[in-house]
Amino acid sequence: MLSRYNRLSRVLLSGGLVVIMGPIACGKELQPEPGGMPVVAAPVLPVAGIVHALAPPGSVETVVLVPPGANPATYEPSIRDLRRAATSLVYLEIGHPAFVFERTWLSGLLEGSLAERVRLFEGCTILDEDPHAWLSTGCLESAAAATAAALARILPGHREQIARNFEAFRARLSDVGASATDRLAPYRGRTFFVLHPAWGYFAHDYGLRQVEILSHGTGDPGASRLAELIESGRKEGIRAVFVQPQFNPAPAELVAEELGARVVSIDPLGSDPVAILEETVAALVGAFEMRN
């Protein structure tokens, strides 16, 4: 995989493209090419959703490096993907060591470049092996604040609108967080089953326990793990198993069938991170209520 990365890097440079993502002094304004629209690179769709919520319509082009439906643990970008990313003024970085895509493809490519590399989750308590920090309301607000500041630097003429959009985003997020706290309070300490462990931040926020069928980076839980999960699920009264589109649902379907449970799909890589939180709350409350 790394040799392919080196080949792609050479193609980018030999094609006359300059990678323009990297650290700059805080507060410095960045400008696109004359007549061009500023380009912002987002690693996954939920991060792009933050940009769409904050930037005025038609003010930036957002490049999503891991496309909808792709698995970030296995996706390899094309030369076209990397060429598009190379035109960005800002790269919005998740920065988690378990986020394989960034660790494998981007760190070397962005080293020594000229534009801004924005860490979205600075100050957020990071969970080991779980890069899905946008599934915490607090972490998502931190990411939105960092994004708003970066957008203001590349769109100085839209600073007031960006600030208003950020306040609207924060208000919506606050409402969702308050509703989640209220609706999930009766279920603190409960367990929910997931195919892939994407909801660790969410579970931490609301005092829930996530149990995964697949560990990070694995595709086969094995017979003994499945038997253990089925036994545990019966004791816990699990009535739903949550899956996501990026992974084969077969192991979850097997566990659900043995438990007489439903398979429920929620996409943690959807385009609207606040809506993801709303959908997760509704799905979990529905599953817990089935148990009573």
C-alpha positions as CSV (number, residue, x, y, z in Angstrom):
1,M,0.0,0.0,0.0
2,L,2.8,2.4,0.9
3,S,4.5,1.8,-2.5
4,R,1.3,2.8,-4.2
5,Y,1.2,5.9,-2.1
6,N,4.8,6.8,-3.2
7,R,3.8,6.3,-6.9
8,L,0.8,8.6,-6.5
9,S,2.9,11.2,-4.8
10,R,5.3,11.2,-7.7
11,V,2.4,11.5,-10.2
12,L,1.1,14.5,-8.3
13,L,4.4,16.2,-8.3
14,S,5.4,15.3,-11.9
15,G,2.0,16.6,-13.1
16,G,2.9,20.1,-12.0
17,L,0.6,20.1,-8.9
18,V,1.8,21.6,-5.7
19,V,0.2,20.2,-2.5
20,I,-1.0,23.2,-0.6
21,M,-2.1,21.8,2.7
22,G,-0.1,22.2,5.9
23,P,0.4,24.4,9.0
24,I,0.2,28.2,8.8
25,A,0.2,30.9,11.4
26,C,-3.1,31.2,13.2
27,G,-5.2,34.0,11.8
28,K,-3.5,34.2,8.4
29,E,-5.9,34.6,5.5
30,L,-5.5,32.2,2.6
31,Q,-6.6,33.0,-0.9
32,P,-7.6,30.8,-3.8
33,E,-6.2,31.2,-7.3
34,P,-7.5,34.3,-9.1
35,G,-11.1,33.6,-10.3
36,G,-11.2,30.3,-8.4
37,M,-13.4,29.1,-5.6
38,P,-11.7,28.1,-2.4
39,V,-11.4,24.3,-2.0
40,V,-11.7,22.6,1.4
41,A,-10.8,19.0,1.7
42,A,-12.8,16.8,4.2
43,P,-11.7,13.2,4.9
44,V,-15.3,11.9,5.4
45,L,-18.9,13.0,4.6
46,P,-19.8,14.1,8.2
47,V,-16.9,16.6,8.2
48,A,-18.0,17.9,4.8
49,G,-21.5,18.3,6.4
50,I,-20.0,20.7,8.9
51,V,-18.6,22.8,6.1
52,H,-21.9,22.8,4.3
53,A,-23.7,24.0,7.4
54,L,-21.2,26.9,8.0
55,A,-20.1,28.2,4.6
56,P,-22.5,30.4,2.7
57,P,-24.0,28.6,-0.3
58,G,-21.7,28.7,-3.4
59,S,-18.7,30.1,-1.4
60,V,-16.5,27.0,-1.3
61,E,-16.0,23.7,-3.1
62,T,-15.7,20.7,-0.7
63,V,-13.7,17.7,-1.7
64,V,-14.6,14.5,0.2
65,L,-11.7,12.1,0.1
66,V,-13.5,9.0,1.3
67,P,-16.7,8.9,-0.8
68,P,-20.2,7.9,0.4
69,G,-20.5,4.2,1.1
70,A,-16.7,3.5,1.1
71,N,-15.0,2.0,4.1
72,P,-12.3,4.3,5.5
73,A,-10.4,1.3,6.9
74,T,-9.9,-0.1,3.4
75,Y,-10.4,2.7,0.9
76,E,-7.5,3.6,-1.4
77,P,-7.8,7.0,-3.1
78,S,-7.4,7.3,-6.8
79,I,-4.9,9.7,-8.5
80,R,-7.9,11.9,-9.3
81,D,-8.9,12.0,-5.6
82,L,-5.4,13.1,-4.6
83,R,-5.1,15.7,-7.4
84,R,-8.4,17.3,-6.2
85,A,-7.1,17.3,-2.6
86,A,-3.9,19.0,-3.8
87,T,-5.9,22.1,-4.8
88,S,-7.3,22.6,-1.3
89,L,-6.6,25.6,0.8
90,V,-7.6,23.8,4.0
91,Y,-7.6,20.1,5.0
92,L,-9.9,19.3,7.9
93,E,-8.1,16.6,9.8
94,I,-9.6,14.0,12.1
95,G,-6.1,13.3,13.4
96,H,-7.0,10.0,15.2
97,P,-4.3,7.3,15.1
98,A,-7.0,4.7,14.3
99,F,-8.2,6.6,11.3
100,V,-6.3,4.4,8.8
101,F,-7.0,6.6,5.8
102,E,-5.2,9.7,7.1
103,R,-2.4,7.8,8.7
104,T,-1.6,5.8,5.5
105,W,-2.3,8.3,2.7
106,L,-2.1,11.8,3.9
107,S,0.6,12.4,6.5
108,G,3.5,12.1,4.1
109,L,1.6,13.9,1.3
110,L,0.8,16.9,3.4
111,E,4.2,17.2,5.0
112,G,5.9,20.6,4.3
113,S,3.0,21.9,2.3
114,L,1.8,25.5,2.4
115,A,-1.8,25.8,3.3
116,E,-3.7,25.0,6.5
117,R,-4.1,21.6,8.1
118,V,-6.8,22.0,10.8
119,R,-7.1,19.5,13.6
120,L,-10.8,19.3,14.3
121,F,-10.9,17.6,17.7
122,E,-8.2,19.3,19.7
123,G,-9.2,19.4,23.3
124,C,-11.7,16.6,22.9
125,T,-11.2,13.5,25.0
126,I,-10.1,10.9,22.4
127,L,-11.1,7.3,22.8
128,D,-8.6,4.6,21.8
129,E,-9.3,2.8,18.6
130,D,-12.3,5.0,17.8
131,P,-12.0,7.9,15.3
132,H,-15.7,8.7,15.2
133,A,-15.4,11.8,17.4
134,W,-18.2,13.7,15.6
135,L,-20.6,11.3,17.3
136,S,-20.2,13.3,20.5
137,T,-22.0,16.6,20.8
138,G,-19.1,18.2,22.6
139,C,-16.5,17.0,20.1
140,L,-18.8,18.0,17.2
141,E,-19.1,21.5,18.6
142,S,-15.3,21.7,18.9
143,A,-14.9,20.5,15.3
144,A,-17.5,23.1,14.1
145,A,-15.7,25.9,15.9
146,A,-12.4,24.9,14.3
147,T,-14.0,24.7,10.9
148,A,-15.7,28.1,11.3
149,A,-12.4,29.7,12.1
150,A,-10.7,28.1,9.1
151,L,-13.5,29.2,6.8
152,A,-13.3,32.8,8.1
153,R,-9.6,32.8,7.1
154,I,-10.3,31.7,3.5
155,L,-13.5,33.7,3.2
156,P,-12.8,37.0,4.9
157,G,-15.7,38.6,3.2
158,H,-18.2,36.1,4.7
159,R,-17.0,36.2,8.3
160,E,-20.3,37.5,9.7
161,Q,-22.4,35.0,7.8
162,I,-20.1,32.2,8.9
163,A,-20.4,33.3,12.6
164,R,-24.2,33.4,12.3
165,N,-24.2,29.9,10.7
166,F,-22.0,28.6,13.5
167,E,-24.3,30.0,16.2
168,A,-27.3,28.3,14.4
169,F,-25.4,25.0,14.1
170,R,-24.4,25.2,17.8
171,A,-28.0,26.0,18.8
172,R,-29.3,23.0,16.8
173,L,-26.6,20.8,18.4
174,S,-27.5,22.0,21.9
175,D,-31.1,21.1,21.3
176,V,-30.2,17.6,20.1
177,G,-27.9,17.1,23.0
178,A,-30.5,18.2,25.5
179,S,-33.1,15.9,23.9
180,A,-30.7,13.0,23.9
181,T,-29.9,13.5,27.6
182,D,-33.6,13.6,28.5
183,R,-34.6,10.6,26.3
184,L,-31.7,8.3,27.2
185,A,-31.6,9.1,30.9
186,P,-33.9,6.2,31.8
187,Y,-31.6,3.8,30.0
188,R,-28.2,4.7,31.6
189,G,-26.1,1.6,31.9
190,R,-27.9,-0.3,29.2
191,T,-26.1,-2.3,26.5
192,F,-26.5,-2.1,22.8
193,F,-25.1,-4.3,20.1
194,V,-23.3,-2.9,17.0
195,L,-21.6,-4.5,14.0
196,H,-18.7,-2.1,14.0
197,P,-17.7,0.0,17.1
198,A,-18.5,3.4,15.8
199,W,-20.6,4.7,18.7
200,G,-18.1,4.8,21.5
201,Y,-18.2,8.6,21.9
202,F,-22.0,8.5,21.9
203,A,-22.1,5.7,24.4
204,H,-19.7,7.6,26.7
205,D,-21.8,10.8,26.5
206,Y,-25.0,9.1,27.7
207,G,-23.8,6.3,30.0
208,L,-24.4,3.5,27.7
209,R,-22.4,0.4,26.8
210,Q,-21.5,-0.5,23.2
211,V,-20.7,-4.1,22.4
212,E,-19.3,-4.7,19.0
213,I,-19.5,-7.8,16.8
214,L,-16.4,-6.8,14.7
215,S,-13.4,-5.2,16.3
216,H,-11.7,-2.4,14.4
217,G,-10.1,-3.6,11.2
218,T,-11.5,-7.1,11.4
219,G,-14.0,-8.8,9.0
220,D,-14.8,-12.1,10.8
221,P,-15.7,-12.3,14.4
222,G,-15.2,-16.1,14.6
223,A,-17.5,-18.8,15.9
224,S,-16.5,-18.5,19.5
225,R,-17.1,-14.7,19.5
226,L,-20.5,-15.1,17.9
227,A,-21.5,-17.7,20.5
228,E,-20.3,-15.4,23.3
229,L,-22.3,-12.5,21.8
230,I,-25.5,-14.6,21.4
231,E,-25.3,-15.8,25.0
232,S,-24.6,-12.3,26.3
233,G,-27.4,-10.8,24.1
234,R,-29.9,-13.2,25.6
235,K,-29.0,-12.2,29.1
236,E,-29.1,-8.5,28.2
237,G,-32.4,-8.8,26.4
238,I,-31.0,-7.3,23.2
239,R,-33.8,-6.5,20.8
240,A,-31.9,-4.7,18.0
241,V,-28.5,-5.0,16.4
242,F,-27.1,-1.9,14.7
243,V,-25.3,-2.1,11.4
244,Q,-23.8,0.5,9.0
245,P,-23.6,0.5,5.2
246,Q,-19.8,0.3,5.0
247,F,-19.6,-3.2,6.4
248,N,-21.1,-6.6,5.4
249,P,-24.1,-7.1,7.7
250,A,-24.0,-10.9,7.7
251,P,-22.5,-11.4,11.2
252,A,-25.0,-9.0,12.7
253,E,-27.8,-10.7,10.9
254,L,-26.7,-14.0,12.3
255,V,-26.6,-12.7,15.8
256,A,-29.9,-10.9,15.4
257,E,-31.6,-14.1,14.1
258,E,-30.4,-16.1,17.1
259,L,-31.7,-13.4,19.5
260,G,-35.0,-12.8,17.7
261,A,-33.8,-9.2,17.3
262,R,-34.2,-6.6,14.5
263,V,-31.3,-5.4,12.3
264,V,-31.3,-1.6,12.3
265,S,-29.1,0.4,10.0
266,I,-27.6,3.8,11.0
267,D,-24.9,5.4,9.0
268,P,-22.2,7.1,11.2
269,L,-20.7,8.5,8.0
270,G,-23.8,10.3,6.8
271,S,-23.8,13.8,5.4
272,D,-25.4,15.6,8.3
273,P,-23.6,14.9,11.6
274,V,-26.4,16.4,13.8
275,A,-29.0,14.3,12.0
276,I,-26.8,11.2,12.7
277,L,-27.1,12.0,16.4
278,E,-30.8,12.4,16.2
279,E,-31.3,9.2,14.3
280,T,-29.1,7.3,16.8
281,V,-31.1,8.6,19.8
282,A,-34.4,7.6,18.1
283,A,-33.1,4.1,17.2
284,L,-31.7,3.4,20.6
285,V,-34.8,4.5,22.4
286,G,-36.9,2.3,20.1
287,A,-34.6,-0.7,20.8
288,F,-34.6,-0.2,24.6
289,E,-38.4,0.3,24.7
290,M,-38.9,-3.0,22.8
291,R,-37.1,-4.7,25.7
292,N,-39.6,-3.6,28.3
